[in-house]
Amino acid sequence: MNDKWKSFREKGRIVERNFYKKHLTNAIESSNYQDFNEHWDVQGNLDGKIFKFDIKGLKKTNRWDSNTQDDNAWVEGTNVRGKPGWVKGKADYIVFERNDYWLLVNREELLERVESKLKEKNYEKGKGVYQIYQREGRQDKITLVPYKDIENLKDIKKLDK
């Protein structure tokens, strides 16, 4: 693992721990295999039930942006290796870090919404909202999704940060 990726991964684990240490009991971190292939970071008890969570820290719109933004989420349909992305993984919930709270979203409901919106736009390519973006030299396919749309889904929950 190169140093840049290792640093990125360590930062991700800090975000994950910030969430689960506050909100989950009996938390178990995923193995590298589970993280990369099944797309979940932690399994734990929330409200008396056991779930798997994939936790996403704040993101930039563009890599060269100096700051993260809190308006849109990047949703990964296909990962950099050309395999199913995290929205098609085994997590029950995707946890998005927002500036002021954690947003828990049912992964399957999010997938259905994104697929429906992409279809409405005829799978348009680009870097805009509900367009399919693929980075040069990569096999990934990601889509920019407004948090205002995500927050209109039925199975969501906001938790204190």
N, C-alpha and C positions, 0 to 999 in steps of 0.2 A: 504494500500500500504506500503510495507516495505521500510526502509530507503535507502537501496541500489537501489531499483527500482526508488524511488522518486528522488534520486540524478541523476540517469541515465536519467530520464525523463526531469529534469530541465536542464541538459546539452544539451539535444536534442532541447529543446525549444529555447535555446540561439542560437544554430546553425540555426534553422529555422528562427528566427527573424533577424539574420544577413543577411540572403538571402532576405527575403521579404521586409525588411525596405529599402533596397537599390534598389530593382528591381521591386516591385509590387506597384500598387496603389489600393486603396479600399480593402486592405487585411482584410480577416476575418479568424481568427484561428478556426480550427475544434474543435468540442466538443470531450470529451473523447470517446463517442460512435462512432463518425465519424472517429476518429483517429484509434481506435482499430478494428472496424468492416468494415469500408469503406476504410481504409488505405489512408487517405489524411490528411495533416497537415494544409494547408492554401489554401484559395481560393482568387484569386486576378486578377487584370487586368495587362496583359503584352502585349505590342504592340497592344493595342486597343481591345483585346479580354479577356474574363474571363475564367480562367482555374483553375483546382484543382491541387495542387502540393503535392507530398510526398517527403520530404527533408531528405537526408541521409548524416550524418557527416562522416568524415574520420574514417575508421575501421582498426582494427588489423586483421592479418590473423588468429592468435591464441589468445585466451583470455590471455594467460600468456606472450605474447609478450610485451615488454616494450613500443614500439612505434607503431603508426599507419603506414600504408603503402599506397602508391598511385599508385599501379600497377593493382590491381584487386578489383572488387566489390563483396560483398556477395549479392546474389539475393535470396529472400525468396519466394519459391513456396508454401510452407505450413508453417503456423505459429506454435508456441509452443503448441497451443491448438488443433492442427490438422485441423484447418480451412484454407481456402484459404489465402495465404500470400500476401504481399503488391504488388507483381508484377501482381497479379490478382485482385487488388482493383479497386477503382473508381477514382483514380487520373488520370488526363490527362497526366501529366509529372512527371517523377522521377527526382529529382534534387540531383546530387551527388556533395558533397563538394570535390574538388581536392585541392592539395597544392596551386595552383596559380589561380584557377578560379572555377566557378560553371559550371557544365555540366548538361544541361537539356536534357532529353531523353524521347521520346514518349513511354509511358508505354506499349502500345499494341505492338509496334514494338520490344521493348526489350523482351517482353514475347514470341513473335513468334521466335525471334533469339535463345533465351535460349532453348525453347522447341525443335527446330530443331537440335541444337547442342547436347542436351541430347539424342535425338533419334538416331543421328549419332553414338553416343558412347554406344548404347544399354542400356541406363539408368544405366550406371556403377556407383557403389557406391564407395565412397572414399572422400578424402579431396582435390583432385586435381582440376584443371580447367575442367569445364563442367562435373564434377562428382556430384552425389547426396550425400550430407553429412547430417547425422542426429545425433544430440548430444545425448549422452547417457541419458536415462530417459526422453527425450523430444519427442514431436511428430513433430517437425519441419523438413523441408527438404529444405536445402539451397545449393546454387551452386556458386562456385567461377568463376567469369567472368572477363576476361582481359579488362581493360579500352580501350586498342587499338581496340578491337572488337566493343565495345560499340560506340566508336567514328567513326566507319565506318557505323553506321546506318544512314538512310536518314534524319529523323526528329530529329535533335539534334541542340543545340545552346550552345555556350560558352559565359558566362557572367563574367565580372570583379568581383573579390572578394571584 
